[in-house]
């Protein structure tokens, strides 16, 4: 049987630290959260490899490096309120929960949301709230958020998410077409909204009122 802790340690060293992930808190969280618990049993031996894996409903769990990169970009210190759009397997929410005070996560697919919720509960996370709805609308009654992470590709940045960003807040979102996107960092500053391009990525489509149609 695979030693999952050793596999996690190797993942952190070879896929993350060696590729430029520097935040010690992010590396520690990635080394702690049991990624294999978020995929089907048949795929658990592949959970710490450097590629996405299917989780059903035509969705995937992102490759570890991308999870770490997007998380590091939020620059979390521990007292933040974070919104995640696209719960998927629940893995990214668990990573965020290790690094922020509270995590609100939205999933449009009820069966994925239910499964993620069960796993997160089993692992003992008490600072994650899940909701089934259109993630492109954000979570207005809990806004503003210090960090917002979008784990699906959109043709444009949903305006509600920009609106729900706190002062000095950071939003990370893949923007582009169906085949490839650019990872964009959006920051709300005293001078206004600032956008920075972080390079090419490939995500499943973000479906919703402010993204791709159903």
N, C-alpha and C positions, 0 to 999 in steps of 0.2 A: 504493500500500500504506500502511496505517495506521502512523504512527509510534507504536509501543507505549510508548516511554518518555515521549513528550509526553502521551499519553493517561493514563498513570499519574500524571504530575505534575498534570494537570488534575483527575483523580479526587481526589487528596490535597487539593488546594486547594479545590475546589468542593463535594465531597461530605463531606469529613472535617473539615478545619480550620475551614471556615465553619460547620459544624454542631456545633462544640464539642469535637471530639477534640483534646486538648491535649498529650498525652505525646509529646515529640519522637522518642522511640525507636519508638513505634508508627507515627507518621507516616513515619518513615524506612523502616521495614520494609515498610509498605504501598506506598511509592514504589519499593521495590527488587524485591520478589517479582513475577515475571512472571505475573500472573493469567491471561493469555490462554493460557498453556501448560496450564492445568488444565481447559480446556473443549474441546469438539470444534472442529475447524478451521473449520467452517461458522459457528460462533458467536464466533470470536475477535475480530471487529470490534465485538462488543457487550460484550466482557469487562470494560470499565472504565466501563460505564453503571451507574446507581444502582438496579439490581434484580437479583433472583436469576436464575440460568440453569439449565436442565435439564442433568443430567450422566448420564442414563440410570438404569434401575432405579427409576423414580419418585422419584428424589432430585434435590436442587438444590445449587448452590454459592450460599451466602448473599450478599446484597447487600454491597458493600464497607463501607458505614457500620456495619452490624450486626457484621461481622467485627472492625472497628476498635473499636467500642464494647465488645464482649465481651472483647476482648484487653486494652484499656486498663483495664477493671475488675479484671483480675487483678493489676495494679500490679507487673509483672515488672521486676526489676533486672538480671538476667543470670545469676544463679547457681542458679536454681530448677530443680526437677524438676516437670514438668507432665504431666497426663493429659488427653487429649482423647477424648471419647466421640462417635463418629460421624466417621470419617475422611473419608468422602465423596470429594470430588475430590482431597483432599490439600492444598488451598490454605491452610486454617486452620492445619494442622500446620506448613506452611512458614513462615507468619507467626510462629507460636510459637517455631519453631526459631531464628529470627533474634533472639529476645528472651530465651530461657531457655537453661539449660545442656543439659538433656535433655528430650525430648518422647516420651511413650509414647502411641500412638493406637490405638484399637480400632474396627474396622468389622465389622458382622455379615454384610455381603454380600461374598463372596469375590472376585467379578469387579471390584467397585469398589476393594476393598483392593489387588488385584493391580495395577490400573491406576494408582492413586495412588502405590503403591510404586515403580513404574517411572518415573513422572514425577519423584518426589522424588530417586531415585537419579541420574537424568539431570541434574538440577539441582545435584547434588553435596552434598546434605544427608547428613551422617554422624551427626547427633545425634538422629535420629528412629527409633524402633522401632515397627513396626506389628504388629498381631495381629488375627486373625479370631476373634471370640467375642461373647458377650452383654455389651455395654458396661455394662449396668445393674449388673453384678457387679463392675465396676471391674477393677483389676489388683493383687490382694492381695499377690502376691510382690514387687511393686515399691513398695508403699505404705510410708510416707505420701508424699503429694504436696503441694507448696507451692501449686499451682494446679490446678484441675480445670475443664474447659470442656465443656459438653454442647451439642452442635449439633443437637438434635432435641427436640421438645416432649413432656413427660411429665405424666401426671395427678397425680403426687406425686414428691417428690425421693427418688430411690433411696437407701435407708439405707446400703448398702455404700459409696456415694460419700462420704457424710458421715463414715462411719467411717474412710475412707482419707485424710481431710484432715489435713495436718500442723498443729501448733500455729501459729496466726497464718496458716494457709492460707486460700485463697479459692476458692469453688466458684461458678460462674456457670451457671445452668440455666433454660430456659424451662418454666414450669409452667402447666398449664391444660387445656383440652379439645382436640378435634381441629381446631377452627377458629382458635382464638387462645389465646395464652398471655401470662403476665406474666414478664418476665425477673427472676429472683431471685438476689441475691448472698447466699451463705451463708459466714459467717466463723467459724472456730474460735478462740475467745478464752479467756483464763484464766478468765473468768466463765462460759464455756459457749458454746453455738451462738447466733449472732446472724444474723437474716435481714433483708434490705433489698429492697424492691420497686423495680425500676428502670424499670418502664413496659411497655407492650404490645408484643408481637412476634408473628410468625407463622412457625412452623417445621413441617417434616414430623414425623410421629410417631416417638417413640423406642419401639422394639419390644424387649421383653425381660421377664425374670422380675419386675423391679421397676418396670415401666412398662406400656405397652399390650401386650396379648397379640398373638401372631402373627396 
